[in-house]
Structures are given as structure tokens and as C-alpha cells.
Amino acid sequence: MTGDAYSAFVQEVRQALQGLYDPIELRHSPLLARFGLERAPNPGLALQETLIRAIQALKPPATVPPHTAAQRLFRILQYRYVEQSPQKEVANDLALSIRQLRRLENEAIALLADSLAQRYGLAFAEEVGRAHGEDAEEAPSPVADRETEFDWLRRSLPIETADVEQLVQGVLPTAEPVLSALGVAVQLRASANLPPVACRVTPLRQALLNLVLAAGRTVPSGKVEIALASVGKQVEVTLRPVGLSAVSATNDVYRESIEIARQLVELSDGAMTVQANADAPLAVTLSLRSAAQRTVLVIDDNADALQLAARFLSGSPYVFVGSQDPEEGVALAVKTTPCAIVLDVMMPGIDGWELLGRLRTHPVTAHIPVIVATILPQEQLALALGAAAFLRKPFNRETLLATLAKLAHA
């Protein structure tokens, strides 16, 4: 097999891990054919179990120190994919930067692919083994090109809430050495009571840094004015250089810098407009969606399920409210007026189907979308009884947030 074939295999493993708890995604994975799972009674579930077992097989003995590469790569696979922990949380747990975590995540996925290739006797197993030799040169990153990198960020980073003023203030110390050398000052003005924004924090931070530096380079010995304002349901960030223009808007380096910033802003769930003129080739406005937090009510008699849902909603545009008691479901929904209700089915006393009926007929809760979340394969029944959406347990954070986003747009 060629190196391209192995790279394709690693990408297949990556995609399967990203959809580890999405049975529809797994049913279309090329790994089913590679591992001989096409004829399993439930191919998606069989592939899920195969990947989880393969990850567990990489767990080092307890005698191996926690700081070793083997322990770290296993923990990344376990935390990120089996436990579905957010990147930021895993990076904090392992004392890594997001960039370091992404690099190690690539290594961990390649290690898992190596193990699977050898276990299933795939023809490129020897090539994989050489790639992981102690003296082997570091392989090119799978996210080396820009589009692949952005796709990776889009898949791996959730939409979160952030204080845009804090983001801007956070990038200024990083930009300061370059701005200082150019003799450029920065003036920041922010309206009072700015709402948080919904964004992918890391790309937005990099976009802001990119734009501040680009603006500074256009006006050496000048000034960059940054204004933050709430406009309707958006927060606008305007960067305007003031001084004698030193860079043309047609400059290739300048244009690439602006284009990368635009892509990062769009990746961060925002939009960017650029105005150019002879005096200042860069006048940029970022439009970011306000993230007025909305309540999500989760009703599930399983305390662990409630804890997981709370973790999934942490750092998102949603506030978690949970209850283990289905008897209080309608009353709690009336009290909290959530934007959505996530409802388990198999609960004692009143089951989810009965509670769904009560919610749909109560005059205060009838309009609130209900997401039925269960291990039962009853999507058609859930929708027929009035549910707005259906989630098959177990589901991951991205699936839950994507479902809530679809309901919000609807």
C-alpha cells in the first residue's frame, strides 16, 4: 500500500472517532469493510465497540508514569473521544496548550490507526510501524494545509460564549512587541453592558490578533482604533487604522492576512466586512452573534445523565436546569420557561411518553420544543407524539448543541 492509502486510513479512523456516538455516521464508515463488520446485526454499534476496545487496549499498565507519551496519548483518546470531553477541558487536565493538544491528538489517532491496522492485518501495517519508530522523522501534520486545518477546527471546537472585550484585551499583549516596534498605539472603546457572543473562541482570538497586526502594519507611527458596540442581536468589532498609509490594499501579504482573518471569523460563527480607501487600506467590521443565554431543561431520572448534560452545556449559549423527578416536569417547565426540554423516556412513575403528552397539551409549555433522548429506537414514535427532535443515547456534546441550534433557528 502507498503512503496515500495509509493517510486515507488514518483519516477514516479520525472521522469515525469524531462520530463515535453517531450511529448514522458510523454506518457509512469505510472502516466497516476494512474490519469485516458490514454484516454485523448493527454495523454502527459494532464499529463503535471496536474503536472503544482498541482505545482501551492502548491503556498502559498502572506502573507506567502518567507523564510518559504512552499515558498521555491514551488519555487524549479516552478523554476526547470515549468521554467526549471538550478540547479546552482536556488541555487543562493535561497541562497543554490547545496547539500542543491538537498535535498530540494527531499522534494519538495515528497510534490507534497503527494498532488497528496491525490487528486486522491491513497491508500497510509495516509502513505504519516505521512511521512510529523512535528515530523516525516527525510526519507531516494531517492539518498542514489551511482548509484541512479549518475543517479540523470546525469539527473539534464547539460554539461557546465569550466576552469579546476580554478577547480583544487578551490579544493586545501578544501583539504589543510588533506594534511597539512600529510605533503604533491602540485605543480601545467598548460600549457598556456588552452581551457575550457565541463563537469558536480560539479562531476568533486568532482572527482578532491577525487583524490588529495587519492594521498596525498599515500605519507605522500611527494608531489603531478598536470600537466594540452592541447592534441589535449582534456585537460589532470595528478596527480602524489612523495615520499615513504604508501598505496598499493590493499587497499580496496584506490580502492573504485579511483573507485568513475573514475565514477565521466565519469559522467563529461571525461575518467580516472590509472597507478600503487611499488613506487607510484596512477598515474592518466584525459582526458577531450575541449569546443571550437560554435555559435548557433536562428531565432524566439518571443522575449521571444529568451530570453529563450539564457538562455538555457548560460554556455554551445555554443554561442547564435538570430534574430527576418526572412528576415535577411540567411545573418546572412552567417555572423556568426553557428554550428546549431534553426528555428521557424510561423513568419511574410517569414515563417520558406520558410526560411528553402533558407538556404538549399544557397551554404554557405547548410551544416549547421537546427533544426525546433515549436508548430506544423510537424516533418515529417520538416525532408522532409531538417531539421536535430525537436523540439516540449515547450522544455527544456536538450532537446536542447542533440539535439545540437547529431548533433555535427553526
Secondary structure, DSSP 8 states (H G I E B T S, - for coil): --HHHHHHHHHHHHHHHHTTT-HHHHHT-THHHHTT-TTSSSHHHHHHHHHHHHHHHT---TTS-TTSHHHHHHHHHIIIIIS---HHHHHHHTT--HHHHHHHHHHHHHHHHHHHHHHTT-TTHHHHHHHT-TT------TT-SHHHHHHHHHHHS--EEE-HHHHHHHHHHHHHHHHHHHT-EEEEEE-TT---EEE-HHHHHHHHHHHHHHHHHHSTTSEEEEEEEEETTEEEEEEEEES---S-TT-HHHHHHHHHHHHHHHHTTEEEEEE--SS-S-EEEEEEEB---EEEEEE-S-HHHHHHHHHHHTTSSEEEEEES-GGGHHHHHHHH--SEEEE-S--SSS-HHHHHHHHHHSTTTTTS-EEEEESS--HHHHHHTT-SEEEESS--HHHHHHHHHHHHH-
